[in-house]
Structure formats: C-alpha cells, structure tokens
C-alpha cells in the first residue's frame, strides 16, 4: 500500500468522496509550509496562535490523503488563511510535502474534540473493506481510551 499524500483532485473517486463529505465544496491544493518546531498534527492550536499573532483566520475542513488503489482518507483539519487571503497549511505532519489537498467544510467545527477520520475503499479487491472496517474499529477503540 503506497501513501499518496497529495491525491489528484480531478480524479473521479476523489471528487465523489469529497462531495459525500462536504456537498458543494471543491477540494483545493494549498501550500504546505509548516512552522518550524511546532508540534506534529496540532493544527487547531497552531493555527489559532498564528491568527492571534499574524491576523487572518482559520478555515476548517478535511485534509485528503490517498493510499494508492486502496483507500481515501479525510482527516478533519484546519488551515490558515493569511490576511492576504492565501490558504496555507502551517501544521507539521509526519510526512512533509510541498502542498496539501484540502476540502473546506464551513459547516463543521470540532468543538474542541477529536473528529473521526472518514475512510473510503477505492478498490473492490478482497479484504479492502475488511481492512477499512478494522481501521475504523481501532480508531473507535483509541477514542475510548482518550482522557477527557
């Protein structure tokens, strides 16, 4: 299974997945320019601080990732909109690439809690849906272990 952190936004399966999550919204590529020394995957804290320090605002949505020919994954995420209107993903990730495929979703807010990623099989190979079901079960188990 190959991680493709920057899916093709014009691919039919990607467009359909995005439409199922946030109808009427279009996925866009945003510059990924992580803040040095900031914690991994702490997007809400990092962007909130950036807005307080440099202005602009936070834009909620989904970071899209593809595991080539296996599954698509949408991770609830926030990016920074600079005072000039540029969207920038300033959060360090495990794998840093030059851009992020981001699906804006103004109807969603995390309310200070973690939001379960959305997974979608993109193949009909035997075992793929079972893999996704297992991953979703593991995610639910991890959520139950979190301390409020």
WOJO-V524889 format. One record per run of one state. SS is the DSSP state (hx for helix, st for strand, lp for the rest). FROM is the first residue (numbers start at 1). TO is the last residue. If there is no record, write none. Layout:
BEGIN
ss	from	to
SS	FROM	TO
SS	FROM	TO
END
This chain:
BEGIN
ss	from	to
lp	1	2
st	3	4
lp	5	11
hx	12	21
lp	22	26
st	27	32
lp	33	42
hx	43	54
lp	55	56
st	57	67
lp	68	70
st	71	81
lp	82	86
st	87	89
lp	90	98
st	99	104
lp	105	117
st	118	121
lp	122	127
hx	128	145
lp	146	148
END
